[in-house]
């Protein structure tokens, strides 16, 4: 069984690009356009990794991280951003 990765980004192009690359590596990939949709997927699917954008409307990546960890403690989450970050 393939590991399931959830990609969360409000930009369709980034979701498609990451999905295509990871699918090509043999992963099962689910996508969501934002945090609320991602949480719905987490309630239904056996997601093993979340890759999420930091800057999204309604629910940013940090808020998603907190909510996702409440649903699935210990799930690995990769936060990405196209913005310069000093920390």
Helices and strands as residue ranges (DSSP letters): E 4-8, H 12-24, E 28-32, H 35-44, E 49-53, H 61-71, E 76-80
